[in-house]
Amino acid sequence: MIGRAVQSERKVVRVRGAMTVMVTVALLAASCVGPRLDVDEVLDQTASEPVAGDDEFPTTARFDALATRARAAALAAEDDAALQVAASRAFFLACDVRMQRASLERIDALPRPTLDEVLNADVGLPADLRAEVETLSASGIEHADRALSLAHDDSPERTRAMLYLAINTSIRAWSVSASRALFEGLGSDCKRATSACLAADESLEGAAPLRLRGRFLARAPWPLGDTKNAVELLRRATELAPFTLNWMFLGDALYARGDADEAFAAWQSAVDAPAGPGASELNGYHRELARRRLAARDAR
């Protein structure tokens, strides 16, 4: 009798365990639908030219107008790899300007932001903004994938397509919930994409592959993250291309590793450095975010 009771109890536990797994999978699947917004609903197409005072901190509408034109050109010539890459890059910039502006607004809303608050200003940004970014980055991924299918091996277009696939994939992973990122395997996608573009050409567009791979390793959770390797890659990026964004990301990785003094030195270099290729249009935002890191020194 006792043996039968134990077997019956084990069976109940197995059934409950299986049901728990099924419910968990169902909940994750329900939360893992793709972007609900249409790209034309997200893009602000009201501004086509820069306005006065727009050079250092360009508006979202400016980049949305650029993305609108790049997308139209890419759709009109779907067999042109270079136009697909240009569209992928334009969608990345439309995403990034939203993230940078929102991060600065969040910092400005704090009376005395700490360094940790500044460093994590992009964490937990509003859901509507993240939904816009998810939609735009998904379009960037589509154009990069199309370019990869068209471009010849070892061609410049193929290498740049790999870069913007990695960038937009990383942005999309940022934009979704942790459960969706886990369910959709976005961490593994980021790992593959950043590794591939780094292997193709580490110096491309101001050492962007080094910067992107280092940033991923510095911020990714275990077991994907690797702060030591991140610092090495980002040091290499500043050696090849001593530009604002490379220095700022190196400072972030150094601080995460516990090297605060070196981090502040890197952030000061970010403020003093020139803009580099790649995301140079947004350098004003990047330099200002580096300044905010330095300003938060006394609030630690």
C-alpha positions as CSV (number, residue, x, y, z in Angstrom):
1,M,0.0,0.0,0.0
2,I,2.8,2.4,0.9
3,G,4.6,1.6,-2.4
4,R,1.4,2.3,-4.4
5,A,0.9,5.6,-2.5
6,V,4.4,6.7,-3.2
7,Q,4.1,5.8,-6.9
8,S,0.8,7.7,-7.1
9,E,2.3,10.8,-5.4
10,R,5.3,10.7,-7.9
11,K,2.8,10.5,-10.8
12,V,1.0,13.6,-9.5
13,V,4.2,15.5,-9.1
14,R,5.2,14.6,-12.7
15,V,1.9,15.7,-14.0
16,R,2.0,18.9,-12.1
17,G,5.5,19.5,-13.3
18,A,4.5,18.9,-16.9
19,M,1.5,21.3,-16.5
20,T,3.8,24.0,-15.0
21,V,6.1,23.7,-17.9
22,M,3.2,23.9,-20.4
23,V,1.7,26.9,-18.7
24,T,5.1,28.6,-18.6
25,V,5.7,28.0,-22.3
26,A,2.2,29.2,-23.1
27,L,2.7,32.4,-21.1
28,L,6.1,33.1,-22.8
29,A,4.7,32.4,-26.2
30,A,1.8,34.8,-25.6
31,S,4.2,37.5,-24.6
32,C,6.5,36.9,-27.6
33,V,4.5,38.2,-30.4
34,G,6.4,40.5,-32.8
35,P,6.1,44.2,-33.1
36,R,2.4,45.3,-33.0
37,L,3.1,48.7,-34.6
38,D,3.3,49.5,-38.3
39,V,6.5,51.2,-39.3
40,D,4.6,53.9,-41.1
41,E,2.8,54.6,-37.9
42,V,6.0,55.0,-36.0
43,L,8.1,57.1,-38.4
44,D,7.6,60.9,-38.0
45,Q,7.7,62.2,-41.5
46,T,7.1,65.8,-40.8
47,A,10.7,67.1,-40.9
48,S,12.9,66.6,-43.9
49,E,15.6,69.2,-43.3
50,P,17.5,70.2,-40.1
51,V,16.1,73.1,-38.2
52,A,18.1,75.9,-36.5
53,G,20.1,74.6,-33.5
54,D,19.6,71.0,-34.6
55,D,23.2,70.2,-35.4
56,E,24.4,69.0,-32.0
57,F,21.1,67.4,-30.8
58,P,19.2,66.5,-34.0
59,T,15.5,65.7,-33.6
60,T,13.8,62.4,-33.9
61,A,11.8,63.7,-36.8
62,R,15.0,64.4,-38.7
63,F,16.1,60.8,-38.6
64,D,12.6,59.5,-39.2
65,A,12.5,61.5,-42.4
66,L,15.9,60.1,-43.4
67,A,14.6,56.5,-42.6
68,T,11.5,57.2,-44.7
69,R,13.5,58.1,-47.8
70,A,16.0,55.3,-47.3
71,R,13.2,52.8,-46.9
72,A,11.4,54.0,-50.0
73,A,14.6,53.7,-52.1
74,A,15.3,50.2,-50.8
75,L,11.8,49.0,-51.5
76,A,12.0,50.5,-55.0
77,A,15.2,48.6,-55.8
78,E,15.0,45.4,-53.7
79,D,18.0,43.9,-55.6
80,D,20.4,46.7,-54.6
81,A,22.4,45.6,-51.6
82,A,23.8,49.0,-50.9
83,L,20.4,50.6,-50.7
84,Q,19.3,47.8,-48.3
85,V,22.3,48.5,-46.1
86,A,21.6,52.3,-46.2
87,A,18.0,51.6,-45.0
88,S,19.2,49.3,-42.2
89,R,21.6,52.0,-41.0
90,A,18.8,54.7,-41.2
91,F,16.5,52.6,-39.1
92,F,19.3,52.1,-36.5
93,L,19.8,55.9,-36.3
94,A,16.0,56.4,-35.9
95,C,16.1,53.9,-33.0
96,D,19.3,55.3,-31.4
97,V,18.1,59.0,-31.4
98,R,15.0,57.9,-29.5
99,M,17.1,56.0,-26.9
100,Q,19.6,58.8,-26.4
101,R,17.0,61.6,-26.1
102,A,14.9,59.5,-23.7
103,S,17.9,58.6,-21.6
104,L,18.9,62.3,-21.2
105,E,15.4,63.3,-20.4
106,R,15.3,60.6,-17.7
107,I,18.5,61.9,-16.2
108,D,17.3,65.5,-16.3
109,A,14.2,64.5,-14.4
110,L,16.3,63.4,-11.4
111,P,17.3,66.1,-8.9
112,R,20.7,64.6,-8.2
113,P,21.3,61.6,-10.3
114,T,23.8,59.0,-9.1
115,L,26.4,57.4,-11.4
116,D,24.5,54.1,-11.4
117,E,21.3,56.0,-12.4
118,V,23.1,57.7,-15.2
119,L,24.7,54.5,-16.4
120,N,21.3,52.7,-16.4
121,A,19.2,55.6,-17.8
122,D,18.2,53.4,-20.7
123,V,16.8,50.6,-18.5
124,G,13.1,50.7,-18.0
125,L,12.3,53.4,-20.5
126,P,8.6,53.8,-21.3
127,A,6.8,50.9,-23.0
128,D,5.6,53.0,-25.9
129,L,9.1,54.1,-26.8
130,R,10.4,50.6,-26.5
131,A,7.6,49.4,-28.8
132,E,8.6,52.0,-31.4
133,V,12.2,51.0,-31.2
134,E,11.3,47.3,-31.6
135,T,9.3,48.1,-34.7
136,L,12.1,50.2,-36.3
137,S,14.9,47.8,-35.4
138,A,12.9,44.9,-36.8
139,S,12.7,46.8,-40.1
140,G,16.5,47.4,-39.9
141,I,17.0,43.7,-39.5
142,E,14.8,42.9,-42.5
143,H,16.9,45.2,-44.8
144,A,20.2,43.9,-43.4
145,D,19.0,40.3,-44.1
146,R,18.0,41.2,-47.6
147,A,21.4,42.9,-48.2
148,L,23.2,39.7,-47.0
149,S,21.2,37.6,-49.4
150,L,22.2,39.9,-52.3
151,A,25.8,40.9,-51.5
152,H,28.8,38.9,-52.8
153,D,31.1,37.3,-50.3
154,D,33.8,39.6,-49.0
155,S,32.1,42.7,-50.6
156,P,31.9,45.9,-48.6
157,E,28.1,45.8,-48.7
158,R,28.1,42.3,-47.1
159,T,30.4,43.4,-44.3
160,R,28.4,46.5,-43.6
161,A,25.2,44.4,-43.7
162,M,26.6,42.1,-41.1
163,L,27.4,45.2,-38.9
164,Y,23.9,46.7,-39.1
165,L,22.3,43.3,-38.6
166,A,24.3,43.0,-35.4
167,I,23.4,46.6,-34.3
168,N,19.7,46.3,-35.0
169,T,19.5,42.8,-33.4
170,S,21.2,44.2,-30.3
171,I,18.7,47.1,-30.2
172,R,15.8,44.8,-30.6
173,A,17.0,42.7,-27.7
174,W,17.1,45.8,-25.6
175,S,13.6,46.8,-26.6
176,V,11.7,43.7,-25.5
177,S,11.1,42.1,-22.2
178,A,13.5,39.7,-20.6
179,S,11.0,36.8,-21.1
180,R,10.7,37.6,-24.8
181,A,14.5,37.9,-25.2
182,L,14.9,34.6,-23.6
183,F,12.1,32.8,-25.4
184,E,13.2,34.2,-28.9
185,G,16.9,33.5,-28.2
186,L,17.9,37.1,-28.8
187,G,20.9,36.8,-26.6
188,S,22.3,34.0,-28.8
189,D,21.3,36.0,-31.9
190,C,23.3,39.0,-30.6
191,K,26.3,36.8,-29.8
192,R,26.4,35.3,-33.3
193,A,25.8,38.6,-35.0
194,T,28.4,40.6,-33.1
195,S,31.0,37.8,-33.4
196,A,30.4,37.6,-37.1
197,C,30.9,41.3,-37.9
198,L,33.9,41.4,-35.6
199,A,35.5,38.5,-37.5
200,A,34.8,40.2,-40.8
201,D,36.4,43.6,-40.1
202,E,37.2,44.9,-36.6
203,S,38.1,48.4,-37.9
204,L,34.9,49.0,-39.9
205,E,33.3,52.4,-39.3
206,G,35.4,53.6,-36.4
207,A,36.0,50.1,-35.0
208,A,32.2,49.6,-34.7
209,P,32.4,45.8,-34.6
210,L,34.9,46.0,-31.6
211,R,32.7,48.5,-29.9
212,L,29.5,46.5,-30.5
213,R,31.0,43.2,-29.3
214,G,32.6,44.8,-26.3
215,R,29.4,46.6,-25.3
216,F,27.4,43.3,-25.6
217,L,29.9,41.4,-23.4
218,A,30.0,44.2,-20.9
219,R,26.2,44.3,-20.4
220,A,25.0,40.8,-21.2
221,P,24.1,38.7,-18.2
222,W,25.9,35.5,-17.3
223,P,26.8,33.2,-19.1
224,L,27.0,35.5,-22.2
225,G,28.7,38.4,-20.4
226,D,32.4,38.8,-20.0
227,T,33.6,42.1,-18.5
228,K,37.3,41.2,-18.9
229,N,37.1,40.5,-22.6
230,A,34.8,43.5,-23.0
231,V,37.5,45.8,-21.7
232,E,40.1,44.3,-23.9
233,L,38.0,44.7,-27.0
234,L,37.0,48.3,-26.2
235,R,40.6,49.2,-25.5
236,R,41.4,47.9,-28.9
237,A,38.6,50.0,-30.3
238,T,40.0,53.2,-28.7
239,E,43.5,52.4,-30.1
240,L,42.1,52.0,-33.6
241,A,39.6,54.8,-33.4
242,P,39.9,57.1,-30.4
243,F,36.4,58.6,-30.8
244,T,33.8,59.6,-28.3
245,L,31.6,56.5,-28.4
246,N,34.5,54.1,-28.1
247,W,35.9,55.9,-25.1
248,M,32.5,56.1,-23.4
249,F,31.8,52.4,-23.8
250,L,35.3,51.6,-22.5
251,G,34.6,53.7,-19.4
252,D,31.3,51.9,-18.8
253,A,33.1,48.5,-19.1
254,L,35.9,49.6,-16.8
255,Y,33.4,50.8,-14.2
256,A,31.5,47.6,-14.4
257,R,34.8,45.8,-13.7
258,G,35.4,47.9,-10.7
259,D,38.1,50.2,-12.1
260,A,36.4,53.6,-11.2
261,D,39.4,55.8,-11.7
262,E,40.2,54.4,-15.1
263,A,36.5,54.7,-16.0
264,F,36.4,58.4,-15.2
265,A,39.6,59.0,-17.3
266,A,38.0,57.2,-20.2
267,W,34.8,59.3,-19.9
268,Q,36.9,62.4,-19.9
269,S,38.5,61.2,-23.1
270,A,35.1,60.7,-24.5
271,V,34.2,64.3,-23.8
272,D,37.4,65.5,-25.4
273,A,37.5,63.2,-28.4
274,P,36.2,64.0,-31.9
275,A,33.2,62.3,-33.4
276,G,33.9,59.1,-35.3
277,P,32.2,57.5,-38.3
278,G,29.2,55.2,-37.9
279,A,26.9,57.1,-35.6
280,S,28.6,60.5,-35.9
281,E,25.3,62.2,-36.4
282,L,24.5,61.5,-32.8
283,N,27.8,62.4,-31.3
284,G,26.3,65.4,-29.5
285,Y,24.2,63.0,-27.5
286,H,27.0,60.6,-26.8
287,R,29.3,63.4,-25.6
288,E,26.6,64.8,-23.4
289,L,26.0,61.4,-21.8
290,A,29.7,61.2,-21.1
291,R,29.5,64.6,-19.4
292,R,26.7,63.3,-17.3
293,R,28.8,60.4,-16.1
294,L,31.5,62.8,-15.0
295,A,29.0,65.1,-13.3
296,A,27.7,62.2,-11.3
297,R,31.2,61.5,-9.8
298,D,30.4,63.5,-6.6
299,A,27.0,61.8,-6.3
300,R,28.4,58.3,-5.8
